[in-house]
């Protein structure tokens, strides 16, 4: 049937004027060149020129008054002359990998944007999909992965006198990426072991990113809730980071209770000095026995503990 079609096409050309026959030959040649290119294609736009040339030649034949069936037959004849299917080209064969690579990068970028989208540049991709870490980030010195975030609001003070408030602060927990270790989502075509990360974790911060984070002083929360200044904790491994983060949160809970305790003790101390005549029932202030003999000792002890916790929570040695 293919041979018969070609014979019919040749006979049809023979009955046309030279100009029209040349037009159909040009269409056939353009399709031939296009198919050769598609069969050898290595990158996405490589054959755009040949495809544009085919469309231009077909349009020229239409303008010359040639029947659409003759133009289609010329195009089919040009395609039949090439025996290298476009599906077998390096580009087509590599599309599944390209699609998977893009999907993995998209997941990583979305995770990055949820945390840093409005405060850091776009995610670093320079060490993604390397020879040793296909479809993943390759660890290198000066690269970090984020394990967790703890955001603390401004220091709260209770009682009649409000003490000075420290800055808002975000504690960020990071582990260094290990050299020649792969990090990220495990892909279908991944051949090397991958340290998989949870959806809320972020890979591939560098020293420049950390410098930008340290310079922050956000007056309002970022889109991820990052507050004020940022204090980074770089741990040897993820378990250590999580333990330190858990301890920080426990200290935060203790700190809130201690603020109220110290505030009540300070109130007791102030009222005791002003209540020499005994007109006020001190035992009823703040649900505390203000008549306790060890009140001053307890107040000094609790104030010292409060300052120590405040320093660890709010990094007051760095941000007075």
Buried (B, 14 or more C-beta within 10 A) or exposed (E): EEEEEBEEBEEBBEEBEEEBBBBBBBBBBBBBBBBBBBBBBEEEEBBEEBBEBBEEBBEBBEEBEBEEEBBEBBBBBBBBBBEBEBEEBEBBEBEEBEEBBEBBBEEBBEBBBEBBBEBBEEBBEEBBBBEEBBBBBBBBEEBBBBBBBBBBEEBEBBBEEEBEEBBBBBBBBBBBBBEEBBBBBEBEEBEBEBBEBEEEBBBBBBEEBBEBBEEBEBEEBBEBEBBBBBBBBEBEEBEBBBEBBEEBBEBBEBBEEBBBBBBBBBBBEBBBEEBEEEEEEBEEBBEBEBEBEEBEEBBEEBBEBBEEBBEBBBBBEEBE
